[in-house]
Each structure stands twice: as C-alpha cells, then as structure tokens.
C-alpha cells in the first residue's frame, strides 16, 4: 500500500483528536507504520486544530506536505477552504456542511467567505459534502460529528468497514460506544448517498 496522507481540520472542541486516534488505530490494525502530528492554531475552544496522519509501509515524517494530502476531512467549511491547498491532484475532500464563525468574523475584522463549497468543487476533483451535525443529532449527540465524518472518510478508503468498527471499539470509551458506532454508520451511509447524488 502506498503511503496515505490524511489531514483532519476543524476547530477546538469538535473532536478532531479522537477521530485521528481512531484513524491511527485502523492503520496499526492493517500492520502499517503510522505517524500523527497535531497542530493547534489557538489552544482555546474555537481555535483552528489540524491533525496530520500518515500511514504506509514505512513513514518517516509525521507532517503532510502541501499538495500531498490524499484526503482532507474538514469539520467546518471555512477550515476546508483554508487547508484545500494541501490536497493532491485527484485527492478527496470530505466536508461537514457547517459554519462556525472564527474570531475574526465574530469581531467584524473579516467577512465569512461566501460560496465556499462552490469554490472547493471548482478546485478539487472530489468533494463530498455531508451534514455531519444533523446526522450526529439524529443518532443522539452533536458531539459525534467527528465519528460521522470518519464514516464518510471510510467510504472513500480501501479499508474494510469491519476494521473501522473494531478500531472504534478499541478507542472509544464503553459508555459512548453504541452512539459512536451509530454515528460511524450514519456517516458511511451518508457519504455513499452523497456520492450517488453527484454521479
């Protein structure tokens, strides 16, 4: 398997780190070398958070280079736009169709960019848009947005679904396990429907 480069981008409090840990566990279960690096724009809730995950036969650096990401999983639309230049030609972006205003927008220093999804779709070969917040709400908790998005990513990666479910069982605390398994399934099915709608 060639090295796979994945960026998970979002804002503080959205669960990007837990999602990255599940993704890394999936890689370990495949017998792959995996490196993970977290980058926090601001430490507080609402600040930009980016996690680099690289998996393959032998991985030396934990950081994904610009233009080298096979997948970008964006927990918020503006974060997708902000990191889109990391996507390689032919790569895929999975975007949560949710708007979270950054501090610059809240304070009136900058506008929230219009038509983000249209911009992404014009530049990237594959953009999967999913309402992860609504799907998480339907399974019982808006905190499950992260695992909904992992389900959508899993639809795109060449790794058996059962492996993802096992990784979730290993990483997620028992009290939240059923909810997160449902959230994964909702994202997996939702991404499949989104792909059919685009084709």
Secondary structure, DSSP 8 states (H G I E B T S, - for coil): ---EEEEEEEETTS-HHHHHHHHHHHHHHTT-EEEEEEEES-SSTTSEEEEEEEEESS---SS--TT-EEEEEESSHHHHHHHGGGEEEEEEEEEE------HHHHTTSS---S-HHHHHHHH-SEEEEE-HHHHHHHHT-GGGHHHHHHHHHHTTSSS-HHHHHHHHHHHS-GGGHHHHHHHHHHHHHHHHHHHHHH-
